[in-house]
Amino acid sequence: MDGLRVTPFSVGDVEIGRGKLAIIAGPCMAESYDLCLEVGETMARLCRERGFGYIFKASFDKANRTSASSVRGNGIEEGLDVIARVGVALGAPTTTDVHLPEQCALAARSID
């Protein structure tokens, strides 16, 4: 990969760009704490067993659905709370996606 420069960085204690694989995964939507924790525990265990870094990811709002009648989530505050609590329970950094600039400040308070 001549000419490609990777700038390493960390999310929590997970290093990106230093030659070690990191997985960013979780359920599509933060529907409930129990579901997110179950998926997160499974992913964290699988990553740990294989020596991969793990970052828990779920969405609080699925604004990009193809149908206007599709479920979008439980709202930003509840969704972010679920993601943050799962991250604490797992001891894993967290991430999510935002759809509007005004969502960034609120997400930054609890998401890595």
C-alpha positions, 0 to 999 in steps of 0.5 A: 500500500504505497502512499497510504498513511494510517494515523493510529488512534485509540477509542478508550483502550482499543487501538486502531491502525496499529496492526491489531484488528478491532471489531465495531459491532452490536445490535442494529438498534439500542432497543433494550438494555438486555438485548444490547448487553447479550449481544455485547457480551457475546461479541466481547467474549469472541473478540477477547478469545481471538485477541481482537479489540472490541468497541460496542456500537448500536444506534439510538435512532434509525432515521435511514429506514426505507419505510416511513412506518418502520420503528426508529428507536426509543429516542435519543436520551433512552438510546444513549443511556442504554449504549453507555450502560452496556459499555460500562457493564462490558468495560468496552468503549462505545460508539453510535451514529448521529443524523443531525449536528445538534445530536452530537453534543448530547451523544458526546456526553456518554459515548466514547 
